[in-house]
Amino acid sequence: MAMATVSEIMRRSIPLLTANMSITEALDKLLSSELSGLPVVDTQRKIIGFLSEQDCIPNLVKASYHCDNRVTVNDLMYKEPLTVSPDTDVFELARMMGGAKPKLYPVVEDDKVIGIVTRHQVMQVLNEQLQNCSISY
């Protein structure tokens, strides 16, 4: 049975961050997206980083304590994010997600960010697949 590809399950409409964006603006986008991280792109939508909640917390503590709002996305973002292509097999992605890998991946096609895929979406597909298994003796 053919497995779903990332393009079939990914979320296409996501806010994108830019490196020079203030951390407060980026956090507004991140929090309202209900995702645990967002891709950082240049003017051509090419991925240049990834900002996750995990990257933000330690710096937010310091910045909010000192009321320092000069922090930008570039200061906190992870600069070598892992990505997947839209035609990646969901089983393959599930294997990549096992272990200490990210819980979500930007989906990149022709060097441009076109969406995001989350562990939750992958688990849904795997669960449906399992429920559709017929037991044969």
C-alpha positions in Angstrom: 0.0 0.0 0.0 1.4 3.4 -1.0 2.2 5.7 1.9 1.3 9.3 2.0 3.9 12.0 1.1 4.7 15.1 3.0 2.8 17.2 0.4 -0.4 15.4 1.3 -0.3 16.2 5.0 1.8 19.4 5.4 0.4 22.7 6.5 0.7 25.2 3.7 -0.3 28.5 5.3 2.2 29.4 7.9 3.7 32.7 9.0 7.3 33.2 8.0 9.9 35.0 10.0 12.7 37.3 8.8 16.1 37.5 10.5 15.8 41.3 11.3 12.3 40.9 12.9 12.1 41.9 16.5 11.7 38.9 18.9 8.3 40.3 20.1 6.9 40.4 16.6 8.3 36.9 15.9 6.8 35.6 19.1 3.4 37.0 18.3 3.5 35.1 15.0 4.8 32.0 16.6 2.2 31.9 19.4 -0.7 32.6 17.1 0.4 29.9 14.7 0.1 27.2 17.5 3.3 25.7 16.2 6.4 25.1 18.3 8.7 26.8 15.7 8.7 28.7 12.5 11.1 29.0 9.5 13.2 32.1 9.0 13.4 33.2 5.3 15.1 35.8 3.2 13.3 38.0 0.7 13.1 35.1 -1.8 11.5 32.8 0.8 14.7 30.8 0.9 15.2 29.2 4.4 18.0 30.8 6.4 17.1 29.6 9.9 14.5 28.2 12.2 13.2 29.7 15.5 11.8 27.3 18.0 10.2 27.9 21.4 13.2 26.1 22.9 15.5 28.7 21.3 13.5 31.5 22.8 12.9 30.6 26.4 16.3 31.1 27.9 16.8 34.4 26.0 13.2 35.6 26.8 13.8 35.1 30.5 16.9 37.4 30.3 15.4 39.9 27.9 12.1 40.3 29.8 13.8 40.5 33.1 16.0 43.4 31.8 13.2 44.8 29.6 15.6 44.5 26.6 13.5 44.3 23.5 16.4 44.8 21.0 16.7 41.1 20.5 16.0 40.0 16.9 15.2 36.6 15.3 18.8 36.5 14.0 20.1 36.5 17.5 18.2 33.4 18.5 17.5 31.4 15.4 19.1 28.0 14.6 21.1 28.7 11.5 21.3 25.2 10.0 17.7 23.9 10.1 16.7 20.4 8.8 14.1 20.5 6.0 12.2 17.9 4.0 10.8 18.0 0.4 7.1 17.7 -0.4 7.7 14.3 -2.0 9.3 12.8 1.1 7.6 9.6 2.2 5.8 9.9 5.5 7.4 6.6 6.8 10.8 8.0 6.0 10.0 11.3 7.8 8.6 9.3 10.8 12.0 7.5 11.0 13.8 10.8 10.9 11.6 12.1 13.7 12.4 9.2 16.0 15.1 10.1 18.4 16.2 13.6 19.3 15.3 15.2 15.9 13.0 18.1 15.5 9.2 17.8 16.1 8.5 19.8 13.0 10.2 20.4 9.6 10.0 23.2 7.1 8.9 21.8 3.7 11.2 23.2 1.0 10.7 23.0 -2.8 13.0 24.8 -5.3 14.8 26.3 -2.3 11.6 28.0 -1.1 9.6 27.3 2.0 6.2 26.1 1.0 4.9 24.8 4.3 5.6 22.9 7.5 5.0 19.3 8.6 4.6 18.3 12.3 5.1 15.1 14.3 1.4 15.3 15.1 0.5 15.1 11.4 2.8 12.2 10.9 1.4 10.3 13.8 -2.2 10.8 12.5 -1.2 9.2 9.1 0.6 6.3 10.9 -2.4 5.8 13.1 -4.8 5.7 10.1 -2.5 3.3 8.4 -2.5 1.0 11.4 -6.3 1.2 11.7 -6.6 0.1 8.1 -4.4 -2.9 8.5 -6.4 -6.1 8.0 -5.5 -9.1 10.1 -4.9 -12.1 8.0 -4.0 -15.6 9.2 
